[in-house]
């Protein structure tokens, strides 16, 4: 089965938990060595399968379903080409701004995972540390015990923590600030999904806890840590974790939409308060920045040293025996139609659906749709664009 090609895969998405059985103890891997950071080269425009990608984006948009689409394709030399389709504003008919900012939803998790792995490499965190070591007495609930959950299990979604995002959707849409601690309290009202280490179940609560660990270890706000350790070292110019209470996008952007129920009319939800999603889904970026991030991540050294990157790529099988599909530490692996292996993450949040993927030689793509995806079929246009961009 193929993450990007099969509709049987249930997308990691707000309000949805997918559980896959995993043998207990199958995730034990050694400690990661220290990494290094270095500045990234500046990308320049260059062609990368423009006809195929543009045609797919053009076919994906429709006024009442997907108003707009954006993409950026980066080659192994760091040259990037951007694309747009549809309209950026359903009321005015304004064009989609090229490489405009969008909310990236759960792709935020990959940024958080990189920071955690950097701290592991520096000896500040152990992947097999219990959560209790860093957040004593904080992670407790029905079937939930921070002594039994490891940092690795948080990053790989094998901790069994329940999903909380359906409980905070209205707060996000109504622009109500929800602090990370309050969000965790909301999550811990639910019972554990399964005992830690016995299954795989996608839950943004894992990254809520991971973000709290980062703040506890560094003594600094998560937004500042991500900016200092990830965004600035590789030259991402349009990427940030919004400040508390920040509801607008800082730079030019297409409007974002959400359907009122299955098949319902679209409404503009561009201005929201994403604070409740935080370390697992609140960031803002552009497709070219996402392509740069994934390309630099896959090539190693600038963000993670080789031992850290190997740990990130150590996957749990979530696609069935022999599928080759797996989930690592904040990143997923799949195979394209041409047989190429890619590493990716996707995201959905009110207003936008996003994908970003990269091959191990540094070719990368970012795709965004200006509507919150309700399921795998809504992300199918993005999947096709990624396949066209990265297959020779």
C-alpha positions as CSV (number, residue, x, y, z in Angstrom):
1,X,0.0,0.0,0.0
2,X,1.1,3.5,-0.8
3,X,0.5,6.5,1.6
4,X,0.5,8.9,-1.3
5,X,-1.4,6.7,-3.8
6,X,-3.9,4.8,-1.7
7,X,-7.2,6.1,-0.3
8,X,-7.2,3.3,2.2
9,X,-4.6,5.2,4.3
10,X,-6.3,7.3,7.0
11,X,-4.5,10.7,6.9
12,X,-3.0,12.0,10.1
13,X,-5.4,14.9,10.5
14,X,-7.1,17.0,13.1
15,X,-9.6,15.0,15.0
16,X,-8.7,11.6,13.7
17,X,-6.8,8.7,15.3
18,X,-5.5,5.7,13.4
19,X,-4.3,2.7,15.4
20,X,-2.0,0.0,14.1
21,X,-0.8,-2.9,16.2
22,X,3.0,-2.9,16.9
23,X,5.0,-5.5,18.8
24,X,5.9,-4.1,22.3
25,X,9.5,-3.1,22.6
26,X,10.0,-3.0,18.8
27,X,11.1,0.6,19.0
28,X,14.1,0.4,21.2
29,X,17.0,2.2,19.5
30,X,20.3,3.6,20.9
31,X,21.1,7.2,21.9
32,X,21.6,9.8,19.2
33,X,24.9,11.7,18.9
34,X,25.2,15.4,18.7
35,X,24.3,17.3,15.5
36,X,25.5,20.5,13.8
37,X,23.8,23.5,12.3
38,X,24.9,25.6,9.3
39,X,23.3,28.2,7.0
40,X,21.5,27.0,3.8
41,X,22.2,28.2,0.3
42,X,19.7,30.6,-1.4
43,X,17.4,29.0,-3.9
44,X,16.9,30.4,-7.4
45,X,14.0,29.7,-9.8
46,X,14.5,26.8,-12.2
47,X,12.1,24.4,-14.0
48,X,11.0,21.2,-12.4
49,X,8.2,19.4,-14.3
50,X,6.2,22.6,-14.7
51,X,3.6,21.2,-17.1
52,X,2.6,18.2,-15.1
53,X,2.4,19.9,-11.8
54,X,0.6,23.0,-13.1
55,X,-1.9,20.8,-15.0
56,X,-2.7,18.8,-11.8
57,X,-3.2,22.0,-9.8
58,X,-5.5,23.5,-12.4
59,X,-7.5,20.3,-12.4
60,X,-7.7,20.3,-8.6
61,X,-9.4,23.7,-8.1
62,X,-13.1,24.5,-8.2
63,X,-15.0,27.5,-6.9
64,X,-17.2,25.6,-4.4
65,X,-14.7,22.9,-3.3
66,X,-11.0,23.9,-3.6
67,X,-10.8,27.6,-4.4
68,X,-7.0,27.8,-4.7
69,X,-3.8,25.7,-4.8
70,X,-0.1,26.5,-4.5
71,X,3.0,24.5,-4.9
72,X,6.8,24.8,-4.9
73,X,9.2,22.2,-6.4
74,X,12.9,22.2,-5.5
75,X,15.6,20.3,-7.4
76,X,18.7,18.7,-5.9
77,X,20.7,21.8,-6.6
78,X,18.3,24.0,-4.5
79,X,16.6,25.7,-7.5
80,X,12.9,26.2,-6.9
81,X,9.9,26.8,-9.1
82,X,6.5,27.9,-7.8
83,X,3.0,27.3,-9.0
84,X,-0.6,28.7,-8.4
85,X,-4.1,27.8,-9.5
86,X,-7.6,29.0,-8.8
87,X,-8.4,32.2,-6.8
88,X,-7.0,33.5,-3.6
89,X,-10.2,35.2,-2.5
90,X,-13.7,33.9,-3.5
91,X,-15.2,37.3,-2.9
92,X,-12.9,39.5,-4.9
93,X,-11.6,36.9,-7.3
94,X,-8.0,38.0,-6.5
95,X,-5.3,35.6,-7.8
96,X,-3.6,33.2,-5.5
97,X,-0.3,35.0,-4.4
98,X,2.7,33.0,-5.6
99,X,4.4,31.3,-2.7
100,X,1.9,32.8,-0.3
101,X,1.8,32.0,3.4
102,X,-0.5,29.2,4.6
103,X,-1.2,27.5,7.9
104,X,0.7,24.1,7.7
105,X,-1.2,22.2,10.4
106,X,0.5,18.9,11.4
107,X,3.7,19.6,9.4
108,X,4.5,21.5,12.5
109,X,5.2,18.2,14.1
110,X,8.2,17.6,11.9
111,X,9.7,21.0,13.1
112,X,9.0,20.0,16.8
113,X,10.6,16.5,16.2
114,X,13.8,18.1,14.8
115,X,14.2,20.3,17.9
116,X,13.7,17.3,20.2
117,X,16.3,15.3,18.3
118,X,18.8,18.1,18.4
119,X,18.4,18.2,22.2
120,X,18.8,14.5,22.3
121,X,22.1,14.8,20.4
122,X,23.2,17.4,22.9
123,X,22.5,15.1,25.8
124,X,19.7,17.3,27.2
125,X,17.0,14.7,26.4
126,X,17.1,10.9,26.0
127,X,14.8,9.3,23.5
128,X,14.0,6.6,26.0
129,X,13.6,9.0,28.9
130,X,10.2,8.6,30.6
131,X,8.1,11.7,30.2
132,X,7.9,11.9,34.0
133,X,11.6,12.7,34.1
134,X,11.0,16.1,32.3
135,X,7.4,16.8,33.3
136,X,7.0,15.3,36.8
137,X,3.4,14.7,37.8
138,X,2.0,16.4,34.7
139,X,1.0,13.5,32.4
140,X,-1.6,11.5,34.4
141,X,-5.0,10.2,33.6
142,X,-7.2,7.2,32.9
143,X,-4.7,4.6,31.8
144,X,-2.1,7.3,31.4
145,X,1.2,7.4,33.3
146,X,4.1,9.6,32.4
147,X,6.4,7.0,34.0
148,X,5.5,4.5,31.3
149,X,5.6,6.8,28.2
150,X,9.0,7.6,26.6
151,X,10.0,10.6,24.4
152,X,10.5,8.2,21.5
153,X,6.9,7.0,21.8
154,X,5.6,10.6,21.8
155,X,7.5,11.4,18.5
156,X,6.4,8.1,16.9
157,X,2.7,8.1,18.0
158,X,3.1,4.9,20.0
159,X,2.4,6.4,23.4
160,X,-1.3,5.7,23.5
161,X,-2.2,9.3,24.4
162,X,-5.8,10.2,23.4
163,X,-6.5,12.8,20.7
164,X,-7.7,16.2,22.0
165,X,-8.1,18.4,18.9
166,X,-11.9,17.7,18.3
167,X,-12.4,19.2,21.8
168,X,-10.8,22.5,20.8
169,X,-12.0,23.0,17.2
170,X,-14.6,25.6,18.3
171,X,-12.0,27.5,20.3
172,X,-9.8,27.6,17.2
173,X,-12.6,28.8,15.0
174,X,-13.9,31.3,17.5
175,X,-10.4,32.7,18.1
176,X,-10.1,31.7,21.7
177,X,-6.6,31.4,23.1
178,X,-5.9,28.0,24.6
179,X,-2.6,27.6,26.5
180,X,-0.6,24.4,26.1
181,X,-1.2,23.4,29.7
182,X,-4.9,24.0,29.3
183,X,-4.9,21.9,26.1
184,X,-3.1,19.1,27.9
185,X,-5.7,19.2,30.7
186,X,-8.4,18.8,28.0
187,X,-6.6,15.9,26.5
188,X,-6.2,14.1,29.8
189,X,-9.9,14.0,30.4
190,X,-10.0,11.1,27.9
191,X,-8.8,7.5,28.5
192,X,-5.6,6.2,27.0
193,X,-6.1,4.8,23.5
194,X,-3.8,1.8,24.2
195,X,-0.9,0.8,26.5
196,X,2.4,2.6,25.6
197,X,4.5,0.8,23.0
198,X,1.8,-1.7,21.9
199,X,0.3,0.1,18.9
200,X,0.5,3.1,16.6
201,X,-2.2,5.7,17.0
202,X,-1.8,9.2,15.5
203,X,-2.5,11.8,18.2
204,X,-1.6,15.5,18.4
205,X,-1.5,15.2,22.2
206,X,1.9,13.5,21.7
207,X,3.4,16.6,20.3
208,X,1.7,18.8,22.8
209,X,3.7,16.9,25.5
210,X,6.9,17.0,23.4
211,X,6.6,20.8,23.1
212,X,6.2,21.1,26.8
213,X,9.3,19.0,27.3
214,X,11.3,21.3,24.9
215,X,10.2,24.4,26.9
216,X,11.1,22.7,30.2
217,X,14.5,21.6,29.0
218,X,15.5,24.9,27.3
219,X,13.7,27.3,29.6
220,X,12.5,29.2,26.5
221,X,9.2,29.5,24.6
222,X,8.8,26.9,21.8
223,X,8.4,29.5,19.1
224,X,11.8,31.0,20.0
225,X,13.5,27.6,20.1
226,X,12.1,26.5,16.7
227,X,13.1,29.9,15.2
228,X,16.7,29.7,16.6
229,X,17.3,26.0,15.9
230,X,15.5,25.4,12.7
231,X,14.1,28.4,10.9
232,X,17.1,30.7,10.9
233,X,19.9,28.2,10.4
234,X,18.5,27.1,7.0
235,X,17.2,30.5,5.9
236,X,13.4,30.0,6.1
237,X,12.2,33.6,5.5
238,X,8.4,33.1,5.8
239,X,8.0,30.5,8.6
240,X,7.0,31.0,12.2
241,X,5.0,29.7,15.1
242,X,2.3,32.3,15.8
243,X,2.5,34.3,19.1
244,X,-0.3,33.7,21.7
245,X,-3.5,35.3,20.5
246,X,-2.2,35.9,16.9
247,X,-5.0,35.3,14.5
248,X,-3.9,36.7,11.2
249,X,-1.2,35.7,8.7
250,X,1.8,38.1,8.6
251,X,2.5,38.2,4.9
252,X,0.6,37.9,1.6
253,X,-1.6,34.8,1.6
254,X,-4.6,33.2,0.0
255,X,-7.9,33.1,2.0
256,X,-8.5,29.8,3.7
257,X,-11.9,28.0,3.7
258,X,-13.9,25.3,5.5
259,X,-17.0,23.5,4.5
260,X,-20.0,23.5,6.9
261,X,-20.5,19.8,7.0
262,X,-20.1,17.2,4.2
263,X,-20.8,18.9,0.9
264,X,-21.7,22.1,2.7
265,X,-21.0,25.7,1.6
266,X,-17.5,27.0,2.1
267,X,-16.9,29.8,4.6
268,X,-13.8,32.0,5.1
269,X,-11.8,30.9,8.2
270,X,-8.6,32.6,7.4
271,X,-8.5,34.4,10.8
272,X,-8.4,31.8,13.5
273,X,-6.5,31.3,16.8
274,X,-4.4,28.1,16.2
275,X,-2.9,28.2,19.8
276,X,-4.7,25.0,20.8
277,X,-2.8,23.1,18.0
278,X,0.6,24.6,19.2
279,X,3.5,22.2,18.8
280,X,1.5,19.8,16.8
281,X,-0.2,22.1,14.2
282,X,-0.1,25.9,14.6
283,X,2.8,26.9,12.4
284,X,2.7,29.2,9.3
285,X,4.9,28.8,6.2
286,X,5.1,28.8,2.4
287,X,5.5,25.9,0.0
288,X,9.1,27.0,-0.9
289,X,10.1,27.2,2.7
290,X,8.6,23.7,3.4
291,X,10.4,22.3,0.4
292,X,13.7,23.8,1.7
293,X,13.0,22.4,5.2
294,X,12.4,18.9,4.0
295,X,15.3,19.0,1.5
296,X,17.7,20.1,4.1
297,X,16.4,17.6,6.6
298,X,16.8,14.7,4.3
299,X,20.4,15.7,3.3
300,X,21.4,15.9,7.0
301,X,24.1,17.9,8.8
302,X,22.5,21.3,8.6
303,X,19.7,20.3,11.0
304,X,20.5,16.8,12.2
305,X,23.7,14.7,12.3
306,X,23.6,11.3,10.6
307,X,22.9,9.4,13.8
308,X,20.0,11.6,14.6
309,X,18.6,11.4,11.1
310,X,18.8,7.6,11.3
311,X,16.8,7.6,14.4
312,X,14.2,9.9,12.8
313,X,13.9,7.4,9.9
314,X,13.5,4.3,12.1
315,X,9.9,3.6,11.3
316,X,7.0,1.6,12.6
317,X,5.1,-0.2,9.9
318,X,1.7,1.4,9.4
319,X,0.9,0.2,5.8
320,X,0.7,-3.5,6.2
321,X,3.4,-6.2,5.8
322,X,5.7,-5.5,2.9
323,X,4.2,-2.2,2.0
324,X,7.3,-0.1,2.9
325,X,5.1,2.5,4.4
326,X,6.1,3.6,7.9
327,X,6.1,6.4,10.5
328,X,9.4,7.6,12.0
329,X,10.0,10.3,14.5
330,X,7.9,13.2,13.2
331,X,8.1,12.0,9.6
332,X,6.5,9.4,7.3
333,X,8.0,7.2,4.6
334,X,6.3,6.0,1.4
335,X,7.0,4.9,-2.2
336,X,5.9,6.9,-5.2
337,X,4.4,5.5,-8.4
338,X,7.9,5.4,-10.0
339,X,9.3,3.4,-7.1
340,X,11.1,6.4,-5.5
341,X,11.2,6.5,-1.7
342,X,10.1,9.8,-0.2
343,X,9.8,11.2,3.3
344,X,6.9,13.5,4.1
345,X,4.3,14.9,6.4
346,X,0.9,16.4,5.7
347,X,-1.4,18.8,7.6
348,X,-4.9,19.9,8.0
349,X,-6.3,22.9,9.9
350,X,-9.3,25.2,9.4
351,X,-8.5,27.0,6.1
352,X,-5.7,24.9,4.6
353,X,-4.5,21.4,3.7
354,X,-0.8,20.9,3.1
355,X,1.8,18.3,2.0
356,X,5.5,18.4,1.9
357,X,7.9,15.6,0.8
358,X,11.5,15.0,-0.1
359,X,13.7,12.3,-1.6
360,X,16.9,11.4,0.1
361,X,19.0,13.2,-2.6
362,X,17.3,16.5,-1.6
363,X,14.6,17.0,-4.2
364,X,11.5,18.3,-2.5
365,X,8.0,19.7,-3.0
366,X,5.4,21.6,-0.9
367,X,1.7,21.7,-1.9
368,X,-1.1,23.6,-0.3
369,X,-4.9,23.7,-0.9
370,X,-6.9,26.6,0.5
371,X,-9.5,24.5,2.2
372,X,-9.4,22.3,5.3
373,X,-9.3,18.6,4.1
374,X,-12.1,16.4,5.5
375,X,-10.3,13.2,4.5
376,X,-7.9,11.5,2.1
377,X,-9.9,12.2,-1.0
378,X,-9.6,16.0,-0.3
379,X,-5.8,15.6,-0.3
380,X,-5.7,13.5,-3.5
381,X,-4.8,16.5,-5.7
382,X,-1.8,17.2,-3.5
383,X,-0.7,13.6,-3.6
384,X,-0.8,13.6,-7.4
385,X,1.2,16.8,-7.6
386,X,3.9,15.4,-5.4
387,X,4.1,12.2,-7.5
388,X,4.4,14.3,-10.7
389,X,7.1,16.6,-9.1
390,X,9.4,13.9,-7.7
391,X,9.1,11.1,-10.1
392,X,11.7,11.3,-12.9
